[in-house]
């Protein structure tokens, strides 16, 4: 986001919890490189991902982690296919990749994460996507939307990642949580 722009979801000086699906490599790295090439200042803050939930961090972290783990335990792995671009303009300066497959599962996960422990910090209706460019010029957003209009990739989602966004706006991975207990739970420092 450019200096002076204010996110409608994340406010400076507040801590947040973020639950995301990180895109596996090589797809994740490729899309990270594309986002950086479009001059998106947020490109280096979190790997390429699909956001499931961003919530103000007002609860005890251990309670929130237990809630996210309980939701993940009820889910089996599922496939996602991304194909083509879309935009949230003129509401927000974002160009994204569309989910052609897996969108319903992401929306259902988002609904299950919402509870007394986790409420969405976004004022917008949830729309699963992979951000390509955010907060850049209209010319760059147009270029991003055009260049990746036919992009297609597919991958298996077998875990979700829990991040903590600090008061300075930096995001730090806190946990990698398997869906349905598919493998041993582990901390992930990437």
C-alpha positions in Angstrom: 0.0 0.0 0.0 1.4 3.4 -0.8 2.3 5.8 1.9 -0.8 7.7 3.0 -3.2 4.9 2.0 -5.2 3.5 4.8 -6.3 -0.1 4.7 -10.0 -0.6 5.3 -9.1 -3.9 7.1 -5.9 -3.3 9.0 -5.3 -0.1 11.1 -1.9 1.1 12.2 -1.2 0.6 15.9 -3.4 -2.5 16.3 -2.5 -6.2 16.4 -4.2 -8.7 14.1 -4.5 -12.4 13.6 -4.5 -13.6 10.0 -5.5 -17.1 8.8 -4.3 -17.8 5.3 -3.7 -20.6 2.7 -0.2 -20.1 1.6 0.3 -21.1 -2.0 2.9 -23.9 -2.3 6.1 -23.4 -4.4 6.7 -23.1 -7.3 3.3 -21.4 -7.7 3.7 -19.3 -4.6 7.2 -18.1 -5.5 6.1 -17.3 -9.1 3.2 -15.2 -8.0 5.3 -13.5 -5.3 7.8 -12.5 -8.1 4.9 -11.2 -10.2 3.6 -9.1 -7.4 7.0 -7.7 -6.7 7.4 -6.9 -10.4 4.3 -4.8 -10.3 5.8 -2.6 -7.5 3.4 -3.7 -4.8 5.0 -2.5 -1.6 3.3 -5.3 0.4 4.7 -8.0 -1.9 7.5 -8.9 0.6 5.4 -8.9 3.8 3.6 -12.3 3.4 4.1 -15.1 0.8 1.5 -15.5 -1.9 -1.7 -16.6 -0.2 -5.5 -16.7 0.0 -6.8 -14.9 3.1 -9.4 -16.8 5.0 -9.7 -14.3 7.9 -8.1 -11.2 9.4 -9.3 -10.4 12.9 -8.4 -7.8 15.5 -6.3 -9.6 18.1 -8.2 -8.9 21.3 -8.3 -12.4 22.7 -5.8 -14.5 24.4 -3.6 -15.9 21.7 -3.8 -19.5 23.0 -7.6 -19.4 22.9 -7.6 -18.1 19.3 -5.0 -20.7 18.3 -7.2 -23.5 19.8 -10.2 -22.2 17.9 -8.3 -22.2 14.5 -7.0 -25.7 15.2 -10.5 -26.9 16.1 -11.8 -25.5 12.8 -8.9 -27.0 10.8 -9.4 -30.4 12.4 -12.9 -30.7 10.9 -11.7 -30.2 7.4 -10.3 -32.6 4.8 -7.7 -31.4 2.3 -9.2 -29.9 -0.9 -8.0 -28.7 -4.3 -7.8 -25.1 -5.4 -7.5 -23.9 -9.0 -6.8 -20.3 -9.9 -7.5 -19.0 -13.3 -7.7 -15.5 -14.7 -7.8 -12.0 -13.2 -10.3 -9.7 -11.6 -10.3 -6.4 -9.8 -11.9 -4.7 -6.8 -11.6 -1.3 -8.5 -13.0 1.3 -8.0 -13.7 0.3 -4.4 -10.1 -0.7 -3.6 -7.0 -0.6 -5.9 -6.5 -4.4 -6.1 -6.0 -6.8 -9.0 -6.3 -10.5 -8.1 -6.4 -14.0 -9.5 -9.8 -15.7 -9.4 -10.5 -19.0 -7.7 -12.1 -21.3 -10.3 -12.1 -24.3 -7.9 -12.0 -24.2 -4.1 -13.8 -20.9 -3.7 -16.7 -22.6 -1.9 -14.4 -24.3 0.6 -12.5 -21.1 1.3 -15.8 -19.3 1.9 -17.0 -22.1 4.2 -13.7 -22.0 6.2 -14.1 -18.3 6.5 -17.6 -18.8 8.0 -16.4 -21.4 10.4 -13.5 -19.2 11.6 -16.0 -16.4 12.4 -17.1 -16.8 16.0 -16.9 -15.0 19.3 -13.1 -15.6 19.2 -12.6 -14.3 15.6 -14.6 -11.6 13.8 -13.6 -10.3 10.4 -11.8 -6.9 10.5 -12.8 -6.3 6.8 -15.8 -4.1 6.1 -16.3 -6.0 2.8 -18.1 -9.3 2.0 -15.6 -12.2 1.9 -14.3 -12.9 -1.6 -11.5 -15.5 -1.8 -8.7 -14.5 -4.2 -4.9 -14.2 -4.6 -3.7 -10.6 -4.7 -1.5 -9.7 -7.7 -1.1 -6.0 -7.2 -2.4 -3.6 -4.5 -2.1 0.1 -4.1 -0.1 0.8 -7.3 -1.0 3.1 -10.2 -4.0 2.4 -12.4 -1.6 1.8 -15.3 0.3 -0.9 -13.3 -3.0 -2.4 -12.1 -4.2 -2.5 -15.8 -0.9 -4.2 -16.8 -1.2 -6.8 -14.0 -4.7 -7.6 -14.9 -3.9 -8.0 -18.6 -0.6 -9.9 -18.3 -2.0 -12.7 -16.1 -5.5 -12.8 -17.6 -4.9 -16.4 -18.7 -2.8 -17.6 -15.8 -3.8 -21.0 -14.4 -2.4 -23.1 -11.5 -3.8 -25.8 -9.2 -2.6 -27.1 -5.9 -3.8 -29.2 -2.9 -4.7 -27.3 0.3 -3.7 -29.6 3.2 -3.0 -26.9 5.9 -3.6 -23.3 6.8 -1.2 -20.8 8.3 -1.8 -18.5 11.3 -0.1 -15.1 11.2 0.2 -12.3 13.7 0.2 -8.8 12.4 2.0 -6.5 14.8 1.3 -2.8 15.6 3.9 -1.7 12.9 2.0 -3.7 10.2 4.5 -6.5 9.9 3.1 -10.1 9.6 4.8 -13.0 11.4 3.9 -16.7 10.9 2.8 -18.2 14.2 1.7 -21.7 13.3 1.1 -24.1 10.4 -2.0 -26.2 11.0 -2.9 -29.3 9.0 -6.4 -29.8 7.8 -8.0 -32.9 9.4 -4.9 -33.7 11.3 -3.3 -34.9 8.0 0.2 -34.7 9.4 2.0 -33.6 12.5 1.4 -30.0 13.5 4.5 -27.9 13.3 5.8 -24.4 13.6 6.9 -22.8 10.3 9.5 -20.0 10.3 9.2 -19.2 6.5 
